[in-house]
Amino acid sequence: MKSKNFFSSMSNKIMLQIILLVVIICTLISYVSFSRTKEDIIKTTYETLTDRTNDSARAISREFEISMKNLEYVASLPEVKSMDYNVWKEVVIQQCSTWGFEAIYIFDNNGQAYYTNDEIKDYSNDSYFEQIKENKKFIMDTPWADIDNNRSVATIIVPIMNDSQDILGYMCGTLDLARVNSIVQNIQIGENGYAFLMTQHGLIAAHKNMDLVFNYKNIADLGEENADKSEIENFILEAGSGKSNITDMNLDGEEVYISYKNSEDTPWVLGVVAPSKEVLHNINKISIIQTILAIIAIIISICISLIIRKNIKKPPVLV
């Protein structure tokens, strides 16, 4: 009966309507504000990731573009074109030091590899030589891991051609990836963001954790154990196809945003990672503040409605 009398009272109805209205308004404002703030933060993160990825991919491409041109220059020297080991050996040793290559060796068209330490190896029936003949001018996608010296080494291959553009053989130059690793390892988004290089099949070529490189780990190995691998496999397939994009996924045990782009004229894809918890950290703070403000607004509205209710219930004063 008391409940019925409470809701039948005009003053109580007005009080409840004011409270309900304030609750609805606060909820809507908080939701709209939170959604827009979240969209703005994610948009800013996407723009930052894209810019850093593009800039770093260009820097990596420049490193190899310069080294490729240097090796092509060495391959164009008359002494090298002679394909006479006794003629080109000393010239190649000198040029190797000049242009910063770890080593330079030459293949003839029969698959014999001639090294400057007088060593000759037969690769005529090896898949390595078949790959060289097929691609002619390229960078080997899998770096050689020099674990003892804590470094990785890439191999660049260019054809040796005569004046008629006939291929006389192939020149291979090995290059310390220290500068490339430095570019990759110095990329940082927030406190724990990082970058990596991978082949089109997901094999890690550069990473802040060099053990992954030395142990020839695949990005797929960083997925959650016993979890569906389709998400990370789709990422490798998409990134390896040469596309550039940003995706969110679970990597190495945490949800992350990854911006990826093929580093032009190289066989690698650059990925730049930002942990979702860092990106959304400020959003969670904002949501807490908005919730507190909404509660304060509701409490104030209750106080105001109680005052209004009290004034409505006061009997008119007779004059």
LUMFIKOL-200665 format. One line per 8 residues: number of its first residue (from 0); their letters; for each residue y, x, z of N, C-alpha, C. Coordinates in steps of 0.02 Angstrom, whole numbers, always signed. Atoms other than C-alpha are relative to their C-alpha. Example, Ala and Ser with C-alpha at 12.3 -4.5 7.8 and 13.67 -1.06 7.14 Angstrom:
0 = as = -59/+45/+0/-225/+615/+390/+60/+45/+0 ~ -59/-42/-3/-53/+684/+357/+55/-39/+37
END
This chain:
0 = mksknffs = -60/+41/+0/+0/+0/+0/+63/+43/+0 ~ -57/-45/-4/+118/+140/+45/+10/+35/-67 ~ -4/-34/+65/+75/+227/-120/+33/-47/-51 ~ -28/+48/+46/+119/+68/-214/+75/-7/+13 ~ -71/+6/-17/+284/+52/-121/+39/+62/-22 ~ -33/-63/+18/+323/+235/-157/+18/-1/-74 ~ -11/-1/+73/+305/+215/-346/+42/-59/-23 ~ -40/+58/+21/+392/+46/-348/+74/+10/+17
8 = smsnkiml = -70/-14/-19/+549/+121/-271/+36/+32/-58 ~ -40/-27/+55/+686/+153/-400/+20/+73/+13 ~ -22/-69/-16/+746/+310/-310/-58/+49/-8 ~ +58/-44/+8/+570/+382/-306/-17/+10/-74 ~ +13/-5/+72/+548/+343/-491/+48/+50/-33 ~ -50/-46/+28/+709/+434/-533/-16/+72/+20 ~ +17/-67/-24/+657/+583/-426/-59/+28/-40 ~ +59/-24/+36/+487/+596/-511/+16/+14/-74
16 = qiillvvi = -19/-10/+71/+564/+578/-684/+40/+65/-9 ~ -39/-63/+4/+687/+719/-650/-46/+60/+6 ~ +47/-55/-10/+547/+832/-586/-43/+10/-62 ~ +43/-3/+60/+435/+789/-734/+38/+29/-59 ~ -41/-23/+55/+577/+818/-857/+12/+76/+5 ~ -12/-72/-10/+617/+989/-782/-63/+40/-13 ~ +63/-35/+12/+433/+1038/-784/-13/+7/-75 ~ +13/-1/+73/+417/+990/-968/+47/+49/-35
24 = ictlisyv = -49/-44/+32/+578/+1079/-1017/-14/+73/+15 ~ +15/-69/-20/+534/+1237/-919/-62/+26/-36 ~ +62/-20/+33/+359/+1240/-993/+12/+15/-74 ~ -15/-9/+71/+423/+1219/-1171/+42/+63/-13 ~ -43/-59/+8/+560/+1349/-1152/-39/+64/+12 ~ +40/-60/-16/+440/+1474/-1072/-49/+16/-56 ~ +50/-10/+54/+309/+1447/-1208/+33/+27/-63 ~ -35/-21/+60/+433/+1464/-1351/+27/+72/+8
32 = sfsrtked = -27/-66/-13/+517/+1616/-1272/-55/+53/+1 ~ +57/-46/-4/+349/+1699/-1235/-28/+14/-70 ~ +28/-7/+67/+284/+1667/-1411/+44/+44/-45 ~ -46/-39/+42/+440/+1736/-1495/+3/+73/+22 ~ -1/-69/-25/+444/+1888/-1382/-62/+37/-20 ~ +63/-31/+19/+261/+1923/-1416/+0/+17/-74 ~ -3/-12/+72/+288/+1906/-1604/+46/+59/-16 ~ -48/-54/+13/+440/+2022/-1598/-29/+68/+20
40 = iikttyet = +29/-63/-23/+348/+2156/-1497/-56/+23/-47 ~ +54/-18/+46/+195/+2150/-1611/+28/+21/-68 ~ -32/-18/+64/+307/+2154/-1765/+30/+70/+4 ~ -29/-67/-9/+399/+2306/-1697/-54/+54/+1 ~ +56/-46/-3/+233/+2390/-1658/-29/+12/-69 ~ +26/-7/+68/+170/+2356/-1835/+46/+44/-42 ~ -48/-40/+39/+330/+2429/-1910/-3/+74/+20 ~ +4/-69/-25/+318/+2584/-1799/-64/+34/-24
48 = ltdrtnds = +64/-27/+23/+134/+2609/-1841/+2/+16/-75 ~ -3/-10/+73/+166/+2588/-2027/+43/+60/-18 ~ -46/-56/+15/+313/+2710/-2028/-33/+67/+18 ~ +32/-63/-21/+218/+2843/-1929/-58/+18/-45 ~ +57/-12/+44/+64/+2822/-2038/+22/+27/-68 ~ -25/-21/+66/+161/+2837/-2201/+29/+71/+3 ~ -31/-66/-6/+262/+2988/-2142/-52/+55/+10 ~ +51/-50/-15/+111/+3080/-2074/-48/+10/-59
56 = araisref = +43/-5/+59/+4/+3041/-2227/+33/+42/-54 ~ -37/-41/+49/+140/+3115/-2338/+1/+74/+20 ~ +0/-69/-24/+149/+3271/-2228/-67/+34/-13 ~ +67/-28/+12/-39/+3297/-2242/-10/+12/-75 ~ +6/-8/+73/-33/+3270/-2431/+38/+61/-24 ~ -40/-58/+20/+105/+3400/-2447/-35/+66/+15 ~ +37/-61/-19/+0/+3529/-2354/-51/+19/-53 ~ +53/-14/+49/-142/+3512/-2479/+28/+7/-71
64 = eismknle = -31/-7/+66/-29/+3491/-2630/+22/+72/-11 ~ -23/-70/+5/+47/+3662/-2595/-59/+47/-6 ~ +59/-44/+2/-122/+3743/-2562/-37/-6/-67 ~ +32/+11/+64/-194/+3665/-2720/+37/+37/-56 ~ -40/-35/+50/-51/+3734/-2826/-7/+76/+6 ~ +10/-71/-11/-71/+3905/-2746/-67/+24/-28 ~ +66/-19/+24/-256/+3908/-2787/-3/-4/-77 ~ -3/+5/+73/-223/+3850/-2965/+36/+60/-30
72 = yvaslpev = -35/-60/+23/-101/+3994/-2983/-47/+60/-2 ~ +47/-57/-4/-233/+4119/-2927/-52/-7/-56 ~ +50/+12/+52/-358/+4039/-3047/+26/+13/-70 ~ -30/-10/+67/-235/+4062/-3191/+13/+74/-16 ~ -14/-71/+11/-218/+4251/-3169/-48/+30/-52 ~ +43/-30/+52/-285/+4355/-3317/-62/+34/+28 ~ +58/-35/-30/-396/+4457/-3202/-55/-49/+18 ~ +49/+50/-19/-480/+4299/-3140/-33/-30/-62
80 = ksmdynvw = +26/+29/+62/-498/+4227/-3315/-50/+46/-35 ~ +48/-46/+30/-593/+4383/-3365/-71/-14/+24 ~ +64/+15/-31/-734/+4321/-3251/-42/+62/+13 ~ +34/-64/-15/-776/+4504/-3223/+13/+16/+74 ~ -5/-8/-73/-812/+4528/-3038/+39/+64/+18 ~ -32/-64/-16/-755/+4710/-3038/+75/-2/-16 ~ -71/+5/+19/-589/+4658/-3117/+37/-46/+48 ~ -37/+49/-40/-545/+4506/-3012/-8/+8/+76
88 = kevviqqc = +14/-4/-72/-615/+4556/-2841/+61/+20/+41 ~ -57/-25/-39/-467/+4658/-2775/+61/-45/-6 ~ -56/+46/+11/-340/+4540/-2852/-8/-63/+44 ~ +14/+60/-40/-421/+4390/-2767/+8/+14/+74 ~ -8/-18/-72/-428/+4479/-2598/+73/+2/+18 ~ -72/-4/-13/-242/+4514/-2610/+32/-69/-1 ~ -29/+68/+6/-199/+4337/-2667/-23/-45/+58 ~ +27/+39/-56/-309/+4264/-2531/+43/+10/+62
96 = stwgfeai = -43/-17/-57/-205/+4352/-2398/+71/-27/-10 ~ -68/+22/+15/-41/+4309/-2485/+10/-74/+12 ~ -8/+74/-2/-71/+4121/-2492/-33/-32/+61 ~ +26/+27/-63/-157/+4101/-2323/-68/-33/-3 ~ +68/+26/+2/-334/+4060/-2378/-45/+42/+44 ~ +49/-36/-40/-477/+4105/-2265/-43/+45/-44 ~ +40/-37/+49/-581/+4159/-2414/+6/-35/-68 ~ +2/+28/+68/-589/+4135/-2602/-63/+28/-33
104 = yifdnngq = +58/-22/+38/-748/+4141/-2704/-4/-39/-65 ~ +0/+27/+68/-791/+4100/-2884/-71/-17/-22 ~ +62/+21/+31/-930/+4003/-2968/+4/+13/-75 ~ +3/+1/+73/-983/+4040/-3146/-32/-66/-21 ~ +26/+64/+24/-1047/+3899/-3255/-76/-7/+9 ~ +72/+3/-13/-1227/+3941/-3209/-16/-14/+73 ~ +11/+16/-70/-1202/+3903/-3025/-6/+61/+45 ~ +1/-61/-41/-1191/+4083/-2964/+68/+6/+35
112 = ayytndei = -62/-7/-38/-1061/+4103/-2825/+10/+73/+19 ~ -16/-71/-12/-976/+4273/-2811/+53/+4/+55 ~ -44/-8/-58/-896/+4319/-2644/+31/+70/-1 ~ -36/-65/+1/-771/+4460/-2614/-33/+52/+45 ~ +37/-50/-40/-893/+4544/-2493/-62/+25/-36 ~ +54/-21/+44/-1009/+4581/-2641/-63/-43/+5 ~ +57/+45/-6/-1124/+4438/-2595/-1/-48/-60 ~ +9/+48/+54/-1195/+4327/-2733/-52/-52/+22
120 = kdysndsy = +47/+53/-20/-1277/+4158/-2699/-14/-45/-60 ~ +20/+44/+55/-1372/+4046/-2817/+2/-73/+22 ~ -6/+71/-15/-1317/+3864/-2809/-18/-43/-61 ~ +13/+35/+63/-1382/+3816/-2981/-38/-66/+10 ~ +39/+61/-12/-1501/+3686/-2909/+23/-36/+63 ~ -27/+29/-61/-1391/+3638/-2762/+47/-58/-16 ~ -44/+58/+10/-1300/+3471/-2745/+74/+19/+5 ~ -68/-24/-6/-1144/+3569/-2697/+29/+18/-69
128 = feqikenk = -24/-19/+66/-1131/+3643/-2872/+4/-61/-46 ~ -2/+61/+40/-1171/+3474/-2950/+65/-39/+15 ~ -63/+34/-19/-1025/+3400/-2853/+60/+35/-30 ~ -55/-38/+28/-911/+3539/-2912/+7/-14/-75 ~ -2/+13/+72/-958/+3513/-3095/+24/-71/-16 ~ -19/+70/+11/-934/+3326/-3079/+74/-13/+12 ~ -69/+16/-20/-764/+3326/-2992/+51/+51/-25 ~ -40/-55/+28/-694/+3494/-3055/+60/+21/+42
136 = kfimdtpw = -59/-17/-41/-531/+3486/-2954/+3/-50/+58 ~ +3/+46/-57/-544/+3414/-2778/-2/+39/+65 ~ +7/-28/-67/-552/+3443/-2591/-65/-27/+28 ~ +62/+23/-32/-721/+3436/-2505/+18/-46/+58 ~ -20/+49/-51/-714/+3283/-2393/-26/+16/+70 ~ +28/-17/-66/-821/+3356/-2252/+20/+71/+18 ~ -20/-68/-20/-736/+3504/-2165/-59/+36/+33 ~ +50/-41/-34/-844/+3647/-2106/+24/+14/+70
144 = adidnnrs = -18/-8/-70/-845/+3656/-1916/-16/+71/+24 ~ +8/-67/-29/-816/+3831/-1846/+7/-8/+76 ~ +0/+16/-71/-864/+3789/-1667/+20/+60/+44 ~ -14/-60/-40/-854/+3968/-1602/+75/+14/+6 ~ -73/-12/+0/-669/+3978/-1648/+41/-64/+9 ~ -33/+64/-15/-630/+3796/-1606/+46/-22/-58 ~ -40/+20/+57/-571/+3753/-1781/-44/-30/-54 ~ +36/+26/+58/-619/+3664/-1941/+31/+28/-63
152 = vatiivpi = -22/-33/+62/-608/+3731/-2118/-15/-46/-59 ~ +9/+41/+60/-582/+3635/-2281/-8/+45/-61 ~ +10/-37/+61/-633/+3691/-2455/+34/-36/-58 ~ -34/+26/+59/-522/+3666/-2608/-31/+31/-62 ~ +31/-24/+61/-597/+3681/-2782/+44/-15/-60 ~ -37/+10/+63/-505/+3706/-2948/-38/+35/-56 ~ +35/-32/+57/-572/+3748/-3122/+38/+62/-23 ~ -30/-59/+33/-541/+3917/-3204/-6/-12/-75
160 = mndsqdil = +1/+17/+71/-492/+3884/-3384/+33/+53/-43 ~ -30/-47/+46/-453/+3992/-3534/+59/-33/-36 ~ -58/+27/+35/-307/+3966/-3653/-16/-62/-41 ~ +22/+60/+38/-408/+3835/-3748/-21/-57/+46 ~ +17/+50/-51/-434/+3737/-3586/-75/-11/+8 ~ +72/+1/-14/-619/+3774/-3586/-12/+25/+71 ~ +15/-20/-69/-693/+3789/-3411/-45/+61/+0 ~ +37/-64/-6/-750/+3967/-3374/-40/+3/+64
168 = gymcgtld = +31/+0/-66/-798/+3933/-3194/+42/-39/+48 ~ -36/+38/-51/-732/+3866/-3031/+20/+46/+57 ~ -24/-39/-57/-627/+3942/-2893/+1/-43/+62 ~ +3/+36/-63/-656/+3889/-2713/+41/+38/+52 ~ -40/-31/-52/-530/+3923/-2576/-10/-37/+66 ~ +9/+31/-66/-566/+3891/-2392/+65/+6/+40 ~ -65/+5/-33/-420/+3838/-2284/-9/-24/+72 ~ +0/+20/-70/-401/+3830/-2095/+41/-65/+7
176 = larvnsiv = -34/+65/-7/-356/+3650/-2050/+45/-4/+62 ~ -40/+0/-62/-251/+3704/-1900/+65/-39/-9 ~ -64/+35/+11/-88/+3639/-1977/-12/-75/-7 ~ +16/+71/+8/-168/+3474/-2028/-20/-30/+67 ~ +19/+24/-67/-249/+3455/-1857/+61/-8/+45 ~ -61/+3/-40/-79/+3490/-1779/+40/-63/-16 ~ -35/+61/+21/+0/+3350/-1881/-34/-61/+31 ~ +38/+58/-25/-138/+3229/-1831/+4/-5/+76
184 = qniqigen = +2/+1/-73/-146/+3279/-1648/+67/-10/+33 ~ -67/+10/-27/+43/+3271/-1626/+26/-71/-10 ~ -19/+70/+9/+49/+3088/-1679/-18/-37/+64 ~ +12/+37/-62/+69/+2984/-1522/+42/-64/+1 ~ -34/+64/-6/+112/+2801/-1504/-7/-23/+73 ~ +4/+17/-71/+158/+2758/-1324/-31/+57/+39 ~ +29/-52/-43/+64/+2850/-1187/-69/+23/-25 ~ +69/-16/+17/-113/+2842/-1255/-18/-10/-73
192 = gyaflmtq = +13/+7/+71/-94/+2811/-1441/-16/+67/-31 ~ +20/-63/+32/-167/+2941/-1559/-15/-14/-74 ~ +16/+7/+71/-218/+2973/-1740/-66/+36/-15 ~ +60/-34/+22/-372/+3029/-1835/-2/+1/-76 ~ +15/-1/+71/-427/+3078/-2010/-74/-15/-8 ~ +71/+12/+14/-589/+3012/-2081/-12/-1/-75 ~ +18/+6/+70/-681/+3017/-2247/-6/-73/-18 ~ +6/+70/+21/-703/+2860/-2350/-63/-33/+28
200 = hgliaahk = +61/+27/-31/-872/+2840/-2265/+4/+0/+76 ~ -10/+5/-72/-800/+2853/-2090/-13/+64/+39 ~ +12/-63/-35/-846/+3034/-2048/+67/+28/+24 ~ -63/-23/-29/-712/+3104/-1931/+15/+72/-22 ~ -20/-66/+25/-618/+3252/-2008/+52/+33/+46 ~ -49/-26/-48/-479/+3272/-1877/+11/-52/+54 ~ -6/+46/-57/-454/+3197/-1704/+26/+40/+59 ~ -23/-35/-60/-374/+3237/-1537/-59/+29/+39
208 = nmdlvfny = +62/-26/-30/-553/+3259/-1473/-40/+36/-54 ~ +31/-38/+54/-615/+3400/-1585/-76/+2/+5 ~ +73/+3/-6/-792/+3381/-1517/-29/-51/-49 ~ +23/+51/+48/-806/+3227/-1628/-4/+30/-70 ~ +1/-34/+65/-766/+3337/-1778/-58/+50/-3 ~ +52/-52/-1/-882/+3479/-1728/-70/-29/-1 ~ +66/+32/-2/-1026/+3358/-1699/-10/-49/-58 ~ +5/+43/+60/-994/+3268/-1864/-11/-73/+17
216 = kniadlge = +5/+70/-20/-968/+3100/-1781/+35/-45/-50 ~ -29/+52/+43/-928/+2942/-1877/+42/-47/+42 ~ -40/+49/-36/-794/+2817/-1828/-44/-57/+27 ~ +46/+53/-23/-936/+2691/-1815/-32/+17/+66 ~ +29/-20/-64/-1003/+2793/-1669/+45/-17/+59 ~ -48/+16/-54/-846/+2745/-1570/+2/-74/+15 ~ +3/+71/-15/-887/+2560/-1575/-38/-12/+65 ~ +34/+17/-62/-953/+2471/-1422/-75/+2/-8
224 = enadksei = +73/-1/+2/-1135/+2502/-1382/-28/-71/+5 ~ +34/+66/+0/-1250/+2354/-1414/+45/-56/-24 ~ -46/+51/+26/-1105/+2263/-1497/-10/-7/-75 ~ +3/+12/+72/-1092/+2190/-1671/+41/+54/-36 ~ -33/-55/+35/-1050/+2335/-1788/+38/-23/-62 ~ -30/+24/+63/-986/+2224/-1928/+76/+11/-2 ~ -72/-9/-3/-804/+2237/-1869/+20/+70/-20 ~ -19/-70/+14/-796/+2427/-1873/-26/+21/-69
232 = enfileag = +26/-16/+67/-904/+2436/-2031/+46/-29/-54 ~ -48/+30/+47/-784/+2318/-2119/+64/+41/-4 ~ -60/-43/-2/-640/+2429/-2063/-11/+62/-43 ~ +15/-60/+39/-723/+2584/-2137/-2/-16/-75 ~ +4/+20/+71/-760/+2492/-2300/+69/-14/-28 ~ -67/+18/+22/-582/+2425/-2312/+44/+63/-6 ~ -42/-61/+0/-497/+2590/-2267/-24/+49/-53 ~ +27/-47/+49/-614/+2691/-2377/+11/-20/-72
240 = sgksnitd = -12/+24/+68/-572/+2584/-2528/+69/+20/-26 ~ -67/-22/+21/-396/+2657/-2532/+56/-47/+20 ~ -51/+49/-20/-306/+2507/-2457/+37/+25/+62 ~ -40/-14/-59/-167/+2520/-2328/+12/-65/+37 ~ -8/+62/-38/-155/+2394/-2187/+2/+16/+74 ~ +6/-6/-73/-152/+2363/-2000/-50/-52/+23 ~ +50/+47/-26/-296/+2285/-1907/-6/+10/+75 ~ +15/-7/-71/-346/+2253/-1727/-75/-6/+9
248 = mnldgeev = +72/-4/-10/-519/+2294/-1664/-16/+37/+64 ~ +22/-39/-58/-620/+2371/-1524/-22/+69/-23 ~ +17/-69/+18/-629/+2560/-1537/-3/+43/+63 ~ +9/-45/-57/-695/+2683/-1409/+10/-37/+67 ~ +0/+37/-63/-709/+2547/-1277/+63/-38/+17 ~ -61/+38/-14/-537/+2467/-1292/+26/-34/-63 ~ -31/+35/+56/-444/+2343/-1400/+61/+39/-24 ~ -55/-41/+27/-324/+2433/-1517/+26/-31/-65
256 = yisyknse = -27/+13/+66/-210/+2409/-1665/-7/+66/-39 ~ +7/-60/+41/-248/+2531/-1808/+36/-10/-66 ~ -32/-3/+66/-134/+2570/-1954/-36/+54/-40 ~ +36/-50/+39/-226/+2658/-2095/+27/+5/-71 ~ -25/-14/+67/-179/+2738/-2260/-35/+61/-28 ~ +29/-58/+32/-261/+2855/-2383/+54/+54/-9 ~ -46/-56/+10/-177/+3026/-2382/-6/+21/-73 ~ +1/-8/+73/-132/+3043/-2566/-25/+69/-21
264 = dtpwvlgv = +29/-61/+28/-230/+3173/-2666/-45/+37/+49 ~ +49/-29/-46/-346/+3205/-2520/-57/-51/+7 ~ +56/+47/-6/-518/+3128/-2484/-1/-36/+67 ~ +0/+26/-68/-463/+3068/-2312/+46/-59/+10 ~ -40/+56/-22/-394/+2913/-2230/+30/+17/+68 ~ -34/-11/-64/-265/+2931/-2092/+2/-66/+38 ~ -5/+58/-43/-281/+2808/-1948/+44/+16/+60 ~ -43/-8/-59/-147/+2786/-1814/-14/-57/+47
272 = vapskevl = +25/+48/-49/-201/+2697/-1656/+50/-13/+56 ~ -41/+19/-58/-101/+2600/-1526/-41/-48/+43 ~ +39/+45/-43/-196/+2524/-1376/+36/-67/+11 ~ -29/+67/-7/-168/+2336/-1364/+30/-10/+70 ~ -24/+11/-69/-146/+2343/-1174/+69/+30/+9 ~ -67/-30/-5/+5/+2458/-1196/+51/-42/-38 ~ -45/+41/+41/+80/+2351/-1334/+18/-64/+36 ~ -10/+64/-33/+58/+2192/-1232/+22/+6/+72
280 = hninkisi = -18/-10/-71/+105/+2270/-1065/+66/-33/+17 ~ -66/+30/-13/+288/+2218/-1076/-2/-76/-8 ~ +6/+73/+9/+237/+2045/-1138/-26/-31/+64 ~ +27/+27/-62/+135/+2019/-980/+52/+0/+56 ~ -54/-2/-49/+284/+2072/-874/+47/-58/-11 ~ -46/+54/+17/+395/+1949/-966/-29/-68/+19 ~ +32/+64/-17/+269/+1808/-942/+2/-13/+75 ~ -3/+7/-73/+266/+1841/-753/+70/-21/+21
288 = iqtilaii = -70/+16/-16/+457/+1838/-745/+16/-72/-19 ~ -13/+68/+23/+464/+1677/-847/-34/-51/+45 ~ +36/+46/-45/+334/+1595/-734/+38/-7/+66 ~ -38/+2/-63/+434/+1642/-579/+64/-41/-8 ~ -62/+37/+13/+595/+1575/-655/-14/-75/-8 ~ +18/+70/+9/+507/+1414/-705/-14/-33/+67 ~ +15/+26/-67/+442/+1390/-527/+64/-11/+39 ~ -64/+6/-35/+617/+1422/-457/+38/-61/-26
296 = aiiisici = -35/+58/+30/+689/+1294/-580/-30/-65/+24 ~ +34/+61/-23/+559/+1166/-528/+18/-14/+73 ~ -17/+9/-71/+595/+1195/-343/+72/-25/+7 ~ -70/+23/-1/+782/+1176/-375/+4/-73/-21 ~ -1/+70/+24/+749/+1016/-474/-26/-48/+53 ~ +26/+43/-54/+647/+947/-329/+53/-11/+54 ~ -53/+6/-50/+788/+985/-208/+56/-47/-24 ~ -54/+43/+28/+917/+903/-322/-23/-72/-3
304 = sliirkni = +25/+69/+5/+807/+751/-351/-5/-32/+69 ~ +3/+27/-68/+782/+732/-164/+69/-21/+25 ~ -69/+17/-19/+971/+734/-138/+21/-65/-35 ~ -17/+60/+38/+993/+606/-276/-36/-61/+29 ~ +39/+56/-28/+854/+498/-203/+30/-23/+66 ~ -29/+17/-65/+933/+507/-32/+65/-40/-7 ~ -63/+35/+12/+1103/+453/-99/-11/-71/-27 ~ +14/+67/+28/+1026/+309/-196/-24/-47/+54
312 = kkppvlv = +28/+42/-53/+936/+246/-40/+51/-18/+53 ~ -49/+16/-51/+1094/+247/+66/+29/-70/-13 ~ -29/+67/+9/+1158/+68/+94/+76/+7/-14 ~ -72/-2/+14/+1332/+33/+27/+41/-9/+63 ~ -44/+4/-59/+1471/+56/+154/+50/-57/-11 ~ -45/+58/+5/+1566/-106/+186/+70/+19/+24 ~ -70/-15/-18/+1753/-91/+188/+30/-61/+32
END
